Amino acid sequence: MSVTCIDPWSRSLRARSFQPEADPSGDAEGVSTAVGSDEPPTASDGAIQRQPPRPALLVAIRDDAVRSWLRTVIEAEGYEVLEASTEHAARRVLGQAQIDTVLLDVRFRAEGSHPLLEMMRCRAPRVPVLLVASGPDMAIAVDAAQEGMLEVVRFPVARRSLMWAVHRALHQKILTDRNRLLESEILLYKDRLEKAVRFRTAELSKNQVRLERTLEATIQAMALAVEARDPFTAGHQRRVAHLATSIACCLGFKKDSREMIKTAGSVHDLGKIAVPSEILTKPGRLSEAEFGLIRTHAERGWEILLPVEFPWPVAEVVRQHHECLDGSGYPRGLVGADILPEARVLAVADVTEAILSHRPYRAALGYEAARCALMSGRGRRYDADAVDACIQLLDNGYVFPEPDPMQRMPMMECKPKSNLVAYGFSGGKYS
């Protein structure tokens, strides 16, 4: 072990290493001089410096002469020394006093073990131990030192060498105590930080739930605003959102994509607010000019939703829900991969719901008409994967739930098809 030590024979350096601390109370009682210093304590700004406790060493040596000599040398350096001539006495001292370093007689070792050393490893593992051995006992001492990573002091020993060993042991004790204190502080800080994180996480979760509820209520309010102007198609947006989300489940879309489809589907006709209600509720066929006004609702919906900070590009999905793969859709005539996957799903759900529901100018056309329209446009106008998933749902008995499918009703189950790979609808990408 390599450590930096202060020269034990330099009184000025020793006194400087144990710098006294200022007494905040200003009480002068019990003040003693600094270790190794011949100067009395001085007052500075009304505070009297106080000497810290002296390090305590236990000298557990059988030989009275050796023990007495060690005590004399160590006490001369300003340290407190406690003695023990037997193993039992050493145990008693270790149990009653706070010891910083132990000088241990290697002859306490018996039958290949050292009971006192083993006891210290269990009860006081951070207290350094110096094994004191004479010539005949050096082999035993070296073995013990290798087992416990201790330092061996060979007796007789020079005063300087002895004090260097003592100072190294005390320095190791100081570092060990500091590390222990830092570990305690780190554990305390970690515990407080974990509690703060748990509390903050719980608060964020509550806020997240409130925001989700607020968002859902806002979306429903916008949908109702559209339906109020066109009572003949009331519930159209909610039914489209439910069917589109069911199709997305069949295609293996991720949860975020499904939520985006559900949200966009609930407000995909929001732009019809800008269309005169007379046109929306007209029982007969629309003129070219009137239909031109209807076609603007996708762009108007995008303009209304664009400032809203949704977690997903809802506004763009609403803008694209009338686009077709072959470029014949509106408002921008996008082609193929330029159309968002979520918008392709929404387009299939929108046309399906329109065919299966009543309109001001006609009655519902029925399942066969919807199937025929989807298959005629499959892969040309509508995404093939979305068409296959939609038809599979209808074949399995899908019906539009009432009264309100937005209240987290279960999606209709269907098994993903093996050929759902066109235009990026692969299970690996969206699962």
Secondary structure, 3 states (H helix, E strand, C coil): CCCCCCCCCCHHHHHHHCCCEECCCCCCCCCCCCCCCCCCCCEECCEEEECCCCCEEEEECCCHHHHHHHHHHHHHCCCEEEEECCHHHHHHHHHHCCCCEEEEEHHHCECCECHHHHHHHHHCCCCCEEEEECHHHHHHHHHHHHHHCCEEEECCCCHHHHHHHHHHHHHHHHHHHHHHHHHHHHHHHHHHHHHHHHHHHHHHHHHHHHHHHHHHHHHHHHHHHHHHHCHHHCCHHHHHHHHHHHHHHHCCCCHHHHHHHHHHHHCCCHHHHHCCHHHHCCCCCCCHHHHHHHHCHHHHHHHHHCCCCCCCCHHHHHHHCCCCCECCCCCCCCEHHHCCHHHHHHHHHHHHHHHHCCECCECCCCHHHHHHHHHHHECCCECHHHHHHHHHHHHCCCCCCCCCCCCCCCCCCCCCCCCCCHHHCCHHHHC
